[in-house]
C-alpha cells in the first residue's frame, strides 16, 4: 500500500497508481481517502440484489470471534 500527499497527485495519477496497489491519500499527514481499483465483476456484484440478500443472511448468522477460532486451531 502506498501513501501520497493530496498536493502531490492529481486524479489521473491516483487512478493509475491504484491499478497497481491501494493508495492512501493524505492531507497534512492525515489519511483522507483510500483509492482502490475495481473491476467489472465487482461492479456487477454490487448491483446484484441476490448477492446483497446472501450478505444480509450471513450477517444474521452466528459468527466466531478470533479468540474462539484460535482456540479451535490445531497446534503445530
N, C-alpha and C positions, 0 to 999 in steps of 0.2 A: 504494500500500500504506500502510495506516495502522498506527500503533503506539499502544498504550494500556497503562497500568499495570493489573495484575491487581486492585488495590484500587480502581480507578476504574470497573469494569464488572461486570455480572452476566452470567450465561449468555444471557439473552434479549437483552441489549444486544449481546453478541458475535455471536450468530446474525444479528441484524438488520443489524449493520454488515458482516458477511461477505457478505451478499447484494449489497452494493454493491461491495466490493473486499476483497482479502485483508486479514486483520487479524493483526498480531503482538501477542501479549500478553507483557508483560514483568513481571518481579519484581525489585525492587531495581535496575532499569535493564538487566537482562539478559533476552534473549528466552527464553521458556519454552514458548510454544505458537504455532502458526500456525493460524488458523481460516479455512477457505475454504468457499464454497458448493459444493454438489453437486446434480446433477440426476438424474432417473430413468434417463437413458441411461447416465450414468457408473456408477450402481449396477448396472444390468443387465450392462454390460461387465465390471465387476469380479467378477461371479458366473458369467461365461461361460467354460467350460473351453476352448473353441476359441480364444477371444481370448488367453488365457494361453499356449496352445500356440504361437500365432503370435509372441508376445513372446519366449518361450523360444527358438524357432528363430532369430529375428532376433538375439538376443544371442549366438548361436553363430557368426554370420557376421562376416566381417572388417569392421572399422569404419575410418573415415578420421579422422585427427587434424585439429584445427583448422588446424594449420600446413600439412598437405597440402591441405586444402580451399582455403586462402587462396592457395597456390601455383598451384592449378589455376584460380582465378577470373580471368576476363579483366580486364585493367587498363582503366580508363576513359580 
